[in-house]
Amino acid sequence: STRGGTSNSASAPASARGECVMHMSPLVVGWVIGKGGQRIRDMMEESGAKIWIDQESMAADEARVVYVSGKRSSVDSAVRMVKDLVAKAPFAASTTQTPTPNKLDA
């Protein structure tokens, strides 16, 4: 059910503004940003969303806060790209819950 009962939001949901806040391990931030910021710039260009990673307001070993903003469709696209990229990171550091590989064969 839609709140307020207005139909105009349903006709063009993709153009509505959206925002998403994610948390990312400090170990994968460099991988997501890429050399000289190239990878994150490519993702912003491809998705049309703005991606900003806060690396200042937390301790060195704390999760970084990732802000994604833009049209809702662009935000969805950018969030998917970031998640896919983190999943492909060359080390098991995508989330704090990820078990280390050597635990699996113990």
C-alpha positions as CSV (number, residue, x, y, z in Angstrom):
1,S,0.0,0.0,0.0
2,T,1.3,3.5,-0.8
3,R,1.4,6.1,1.9
4,G,-0.8,9.1,1.2
5,G,-2.5,7.4,-1.8
6,T,-0.9,9.6,-4.4
7,S,-0.5,8.0,-7.8
8,N,2.2,10.3,-9.2
9,S,5.0,8.5,-7.4
10,A,4.0,5.2,-8.9
11,S,4.1,6.5,-12.5
12,A,7.8,7.5,-12.4
13,P,9.5,5.7,-9.5
14,A,12.8,5.5,-11.4
15,S,13.2,9.3,-11.5
16,A,12.6,9.7,-7.8
17,R,15.6,10.7,-5.8
18,G,17.2,8.0,-3.6
19,E,19.9,7.6,-1.1
20,C,21.6,4.5,0.4
21,V,24.2,4.2,3.2
22,M,26.3,1.1,3.3
23,H,29.2,0.0,5.5
24,M,32.4,-1.4,4.1
25,S,35.5,-3.0,5.5
26,P,38.5,-0.7,5.5
27,L,40.4,-3.5,3.8
28,V,38.3,-3.3,0.6
29,V,38.0,0.5,0.3
30,G,41.1,0.9,-1.7
31,W,40.0,-1.9,-4.0
32,V,36.6,-0.3,-4.6
33,I,38.1,3.2,-5.2
34,G,40.7,1.9,-7.6
35,K,44.0,3.3,-8.7
36,G,43.7,7.1,-8.6
37,G,40.0,6.7,-8.0
38,Q,39.4,5.3,-11.4
39,R,37.2,2.4,-10.4
40,I,34.8,4.5,-8.3
41,R,34.7,7.2,-11.0
42,D,33.8,4.5,-13.6
43,M,31.0,3.2,-11.3
44,M,29.6,6.8,-10.8
45,E,29.7,7.4,-14.5
46,E,28.1,4.1,-15.4
47,S,25.3,4.3,-12.7
48,G,24.7,8.0,-12.8
49,A,24.8,8.1,-9.0
50,K,27.2,9.8,-6.7
51,I,29.3,7.5,-4.5
52,W,31.1,9.0,-1.5
53,I,33.2,7.0,1.0
54,D,33.7,8.6,4.4
55,Q,37.2,7.6,5.7
56,E,37.7,10.4,8.1
57,S,35.2,9.9,10.9
58,M,36.2,6.5,12.3
59,A,39.1,4.6,13.6
60,A,41.5,2.9,11.2
61,D,40.0,-0.6,11.7
62,E,36.3,0.5,11.7
63,A,33.9,0.0,8.8
64,R,33.9,2.9,6.3
65,V,30.5,4.6,5.6
66,V,29.6,4.6,1.9
67,Y,27.0,7.1,0.7
68,V,25.2,6.6,-2.6
69,S,22.8,9.3,-3.9
70,G,21.0,10.2,-7.1
71,K,18.0,9.0,-9.0
72,R,16.6,5.9,-7.3
73,S,17.4,3.7,-10.4
74,S,20.9,5.1,-10.4
75,V,21.3,4.4,-6.7
76,D,20.1,0.8,-7.1
77,S,22.5,0.3,-10.0
78,A,25.5,1.8,-8.0
79,V,24.7,-0.2,-4.9
80,R,24.7,-3.4,-7.0
81,M,28.0,-2.5,-8.6
82,V,29.7,-1.8,-5.3
83,K,28.4,-5.0,-3.8
84,D,29.5,-7.0,-6.9
85,L,32.9,-5.3,-6.7
86,V,33.3,-6.1,-3.0
87,A,32.4,-9.7,-3.6
88,K,35.2,-9.9,-6.2
89,A,37.8,-8.3,-3.9
90,P,41.0,-10.4,-3.9
91,F,40.7,-11.1,-0.1
92,A,37.9,-12.3,2.2
93,A,37.2,-8.9,3.7
94,S,33.9,-7.9,2.2
95,T,31.9,-8.0,5.4
96,T,32.7,-8.6,9.0
97,Q,30.7,-11.8,9.0
98,T,32.7,-13.5,6.3
99,P,34.4,-16.6,7.7
100,T,38.1,-16.9,6.8
101,P,38.7,-19.6,4.2
102,N,41.0,-21.7,6.5
103,K,38.1,-22.2,9.0
104,L,36.1,-24.1,6.4
105,D,38.5,-27.0,6.2
106,A,39.2,-27.2,9.9
